[in-house]
Amino acid sequence: MLLRFVLAAPLLHLAPPLRAQSGKWPRKPVKLVLGYPPGGATDGIARQVQARMEAQLTQPLIFDYRAGAGSTIAADYVARAAPDGYTLHIVDSGALTISPNARKLNYDPLSSFTPIGPICNGGTVLVAHPSLPVRDLAQLLVLLKAKPGALTFGTAGVGVPGHLAAELFQAMSYTEMAHVPYKGGAQAMVDLIGGQVPLLFASMGSAVPYIASGKIKALGVTSAQRATALPSVPTIAEQGLAGYEATTWFALVGPAKLPAEVVSRVGDALADALTDTAVRTAITGQGYEPAPGTPQQLHASIQADLTKWRKVIRDRKLEIE
């Protein structure tokens, strides 16, 4: 066995990189880049698929947290990574469909990445501190119109899906609030619970446990349908803001020019994870709906949402740095 290894090593060294990978990837742990700190929605989603994907890939997935700038720091890092399959990225829709419309970035959402597949989708949820004297959206709108600009709302950051959901809400309801951005959903939730901000457009993953415990109250979800995890919480649209919808999705991508065999292998591992009943239950428990799909479907979603959020950013004259 030792002789065989010694003879084979030079051949591997001389082979072209792609041929060396063929049939052998992954030969070492795979880095999974996340654009938000531990404890937020992205982290929660990643942990649900981690174990099943590791079993299929036969290598560990090592989380690499690169938080800040609405996940664009992480996306930029991945766009510049070697396309060898050892750097992958679980990304929310904001970094690929919102931020590229708002400021100049070092990556292009359509050409700088290899789509692998969608993971799940859902709305954000508008939640309030218990001391805010409103029970539903109608009462909140009365309060907002009586005191334009007086109330603050938090989000996980400038340009993230929750921020754009809030901007679309203000545009359609003819109200104004003051934005308080954070560097992730976990700290934003801490401040909402502590009463530092009265309102938060929160990710489902971070909000659902605190809604269940009564530490915060839910006023409405931003998706077109009610969330499986919050069946008693009406959508914003059904509470009088007809046509309102702001959906967040999470997906798995890699750097551009990722080898087809790597895309296929990772895509199969992700699809396997999303067929697991325990994984699906955990994802719906966080307020999202599992949404397995193809690289082509993910590419189409990026294109469609780029167009939608471009209009909101332009109409609201948003400056997202």
C-alpha positions in Angstrom: 0.0 0.0 0.0 2.9 2.4 0.7 4.5 1.7 -2.6 1.3 2.4 -4.5 0.9 5.8 -2.8 4.5 6.8 -3.6 4.1 5.9 -7.3 0.7 7.6 -7.6 1.6 10.9 -6.0 3.7 12.3 -8.9 0.9 11.4 -11.3 -1.6 13.4 -9.3 0.9 16.3 -9.2 1.3 16.4 -12.9 -2.4 16.0 -13.8 -4.5 19.1 -14.8 -6.4 20.5 -11.7 -9.8 19.6 -13.0 -8.8 16.0 -13.9 -7.2 15.7 -10.4 -10.6 16.6 -8.9 -12.6 14.3 -11.1 -14.2 11.6 -9.0 -12.1 12.6 -6.0 -13.8 15.8 -4.7 -14.0 16.5 -1.9 -10.6 15.4 -0.5 -10.7 17.8 2.5 -13.2 19.8 4.5 -15.4 22.3 2.6 -15.6 25.9 3.8 -19.2 27.1 4.1 -19.2 30.9 4.1 -22.0 32.7 6.0 -22.6 36.5 5.7 -24.1 37.0 9.2 -23.0 36.3 12.7 -23.9 33.1 14.6 -27.5 33.0 15.9 -29.3 34.6 13.0 -31.5 33.1 10.3 -28.7 32.1 7.9 -26.8 30.3 10.6 -30.0 28.5 11.6 -30.7 27.4 8.0 -27.1 26.2 7.5 -27.2 24.1 10.6 -30.3 22.3 9.5 -28.7 21.0 6.3 -25.2 20.6 7.6 -25.3 17.0 8.9 -27.1 15.4 5.9 -24.8 17.2 3.5 -21.7 16.1 5.4 -22.9 12.5 5.3 -23.3 12.7 1.5 -20.0 14.6 0.8 -18.1 12.5 3.4 -16.3 15.6 4.5 -17.0 18.3 7.2 -18.6 21.6 6.3 -16.7 24.2 8.2 -18.6 27.4 8.9 -16.8 30.7 8.1 -18.6 33.7 9.4 -17.9 36.9 7.4 -20.5 39.3 8.7 -21.3 42.9 7.7 -22.5 45.1 4.9 -25.7 43.1 4.3 -23.8 39.9 3.6 -21.9 41.5 0.7 -18.5 41.0 2.5 -19.1 37.3 2.4 -20.4 37.3 -1.1 -17.3 39.3 -2.3 -15.0 36.8 -0.6 -16.7 33.9 -2.3 -16.7 35.6 -5.7 -12.9 35.9 -5.4 -12.4 32.3 -4.1 -10.8 29.6 -6.2 -13.5 27.6 -8.1 -12.3 24.3 -6.7 -15.4 23.4 -4.7 -13.8 24.0 -1.3 -15.5 27.4 -0.8 -19.3 27.5 -0.9 -21.7 30.1 0.3 -25.2 30.0 1.8 -26.6 33.4 0.9 -29.8 35.2 1.4 -31.5 37.1 -1.4 -30.3 40.5 -0.2 -26.7 40.2 -1.3 -27.7 39.0 -4.8 -30.8 41.0 -5.6 -30.9 44.1 -3.3 -27.3 45.4 -2.7 -26.3 45.1 -6.4 -29.0 47.6 -7.2 -27.9 50.1 -4.6 -24.2 50.4 -4.8 -21.1 49.4 -6.8 -19.8 46.1 -5.7 -16.8 44.0 -6.7 -19.1 41.2 -7.9 -21.9 40.7 -10.3 -24.8 38.7 -9.0 -25.4 36.8 -12.3 -21.8 36.2 -13.5 -19.6 36.1 -10.3 -21.3 33.0 -8.9 -22.2 29.4 -9.8 -25.8 28.8 -8.7 -26.2 25.4 -7.0 -29.7 25.4 -5.7 -32.3 27.2 -3.6 -32.8 26.0 0.0 -35.9 27.7 1.4 -38.0 30.8 1.3 -40.4 32.9 3.3 -41.3 36.3 4.4 -39.8 38.4 7.2 -42.1 39.1 10.1 -43.0 42.5 11.5 -42.7 42.2 15.3 -43.1 44.7 18.1 -42.0 45.1 21.7 -44.9 44.2 24.1 -45.0 47.8 25.3 -46.0 49.2 21.9 -49.7 49.9 22.2 -50.8 48.1 19.1 -52.3 44.6 18.5 -52.4 44.4 14.7 -51.4 46.2 11.5 -54.5 48.4 11.5 -53.6 49.9 14.9 -49.9 50.3 13.9 -50.9 52.2 10.8 -53.0 54.6 12.9 -50.1 55.2 15.2 -47.6 55.7 12.3 -49.8 58.2 10.6 -50.4 60.1 13.8 -46.7 60.4 14.4 -44.9 60.4 11.0 -41.2 59.4 11.4 -41.4 59.1 15.2 -41.2 55.3 15.5 -38.0 53.5 14.8 -37.7 50.0 13.3 -34.7 47.7 13.3 -33.4 45.3 10.7 -30.4 43.0 10.3 -28.6 45.7 8.2 -28.8 48.2 5.5 -29.9 46.6 2.2 -30.9 43.2 3.7 -34.3 41.7 2.8 -35.9 43.0 6.0 -34.9 46.5 5.2 -36.4 46.4 1.7 -39.5 44.8 3.1 -39.8 47.8 5.4 -39.2 50.2 2.6 -41.9 48.6 0.5 -44.2 48.6 3.5 -43.7 52.4 4.0 -44.2 53.1 0.3 -47.4 51.2 0.0 -48.9 52.4 3.4 -47.8 56.0 2.9 -46.1 56.0 6.3 -42.6 56.9 7.5 -40.4 55.4 10.1 -36.7 55.8 11.1 -34.4 52.9 10.3 -32.0 51.4 12.8 -29.7 49.0 11.0 -27.7 46.3 12.9 -24.9 44.0 11.8 -27.1 40.9 12.0 -30.4 39.7 13.2 -29.3 38.4 16.5 -28.2 41.8 18.0 -31.3 43.4 16.5 -33.5 40.9 18.3 -31.7 41.5 21.6 -32.4 45.2 21.3 -36.0 44.7 20.4 -36.5 42.4 23.5 -34.7 45.0 25.6 -36.9 47.8 24.3 -34.2 49.8 22.5 -36.3 49.6 19.3 -40.1 49.2 19.3 -40.4 47.5 15.9 -38.3 45.0 13.9 -38.6 43.5 10.5 -37.1 40.2 11.6 -36.1 37.0 9.9 -38.4 34.2 10.7 -35.6 32.1 12.1 -34.7 34.6 14.8 -38.2 35.7 15.6 -40.3 32.5 15.9 -39.0 31.3 19.3 -39.5 34.7 20.9 -43.0 35.1 19.5 -43.8 31.7 21.0 -42.5 32.7 24.4 -44.4 35.9 24.4 -41.3 38.1 24.6 -42.3 39.9 21.4 -45.5 40.1 19.5 -46.1 39.5 15.7 -48.1 42.0 13.7 -47.8 40.4 10.3 -45.7 38.4 7.9 -44.4 39.8 4.6 -44.9 36.7 2.4 -47.9 36.1 0.2 -49.1 33.3 2.4 -49.1 32.7 6.1 -46.0 30.9 7.5 -46.4 27.3 8.6 -44.6 28.2 11.8 -47.0 31.1 12.5 -50.4 30.0 11.2 -52.2 32.5 13.4 -50.3 35.5 12.2 -51.9 37.1 9.2 -50.0 38.4 6.2 -49.6 42.1 5.8 -51.5 41.9 2.5 -54.5 40.3 4.1 -54.7 43.0 6.7 -55.4 45.7 4.1 -52.2 46.3 2.2 -53.4 44.4 -0.9 -50.6 43.3 -3.2 -47.8 43.6 -0.6 -45.3 40.8 -0.8 -41.6 40.7 0.3 -40.1 37.2 0.2 -36.7 36.2 1.4 -34.9 33.2 0.1 -31.8 31.3 1.0 -29.6 29.5 -1.6 -26.3 27.7 -2.0 -23.8 29.1 -4.5 -20.1 28.9 -5.3 -17.6 31.0 -7.2 -18.1 31.3 -10.9 -16.8 28.5 -13.1 -17.3 25.8 -10.5 -16.8 22.4 -12.2 -20.0 20.8 -13.3 -19.2 17.6 -11.3 -18.8 19.7 -8.1 -22.1 21.5 -8.8 -23.8 18.1 -9.3 -22.3 16.5 -6.2 -23.2 19.4 -3.9 -26.6 19.9 -5.5 -27.4 16.2 -4.9 -26.3 16.5 -1.3 -28.4 19.6 -0.7 -31.5 17.9 -2.4 -31.0 14.9 -0.2 -30.9 17.1 2.9 -34.1 18.8 1.9 -36.0 15.5 1.5 -35.3 14.6 5.1 -38.4 14.9 7.3 -36.4 16.2 10.3 -34.7 18.8 8.2 -37.9 20.0 6.6 -39.6 20.1 10.0 -36.8 22.2 11.4 -36.8 24.6 8.5 -40.6 25.2 8.8 -40.1 25.5 12.5 -37.9 28.5 11.8 -40.6 30.1 9.7 -39.4 29.1 6.2 -40.7 26.7 3.6 -38.3 24.2 2.1 -37.9 25.0 -1.6 -35.5 22.6 -3.4 -34.8 23.4 -7.0 -32.3 23.5 -9.8 -29.5 25.9 -10.6 -31.6 27.2 -13.5 -34.5 28.0 -11.1 -32.1 29.8 -8.8 -30.7 31.9 -11.6 -34.2 32.9 -12.7 -35.1 33.9 -9.1 -32.0 36.2 -9.0 -33.0 37.8 -12.2 -36.6 38.4 -11.2 -35.8 39.9 -7.8 -33.1 42.1 -9.2 -35.8 43.8 -11.3 -38.3 44.0 -8.4 -36.0 45.6 -5.8 -34.4 47.9 -8.4 -37.7 49.7 -8.6 -38.2 49.9 -4.8 -34.7 51.3 -4.3 -35.2 53.9 -7.1 -38.6 55.0 -6.0 -37.5 55.3 -2.3 -34.3 57.0 -3.3 -32.4 54.7 -1.0 -28.7 55.1 -0.3 -27.3 51.7 0.7 -23.6 52.0 1.6 
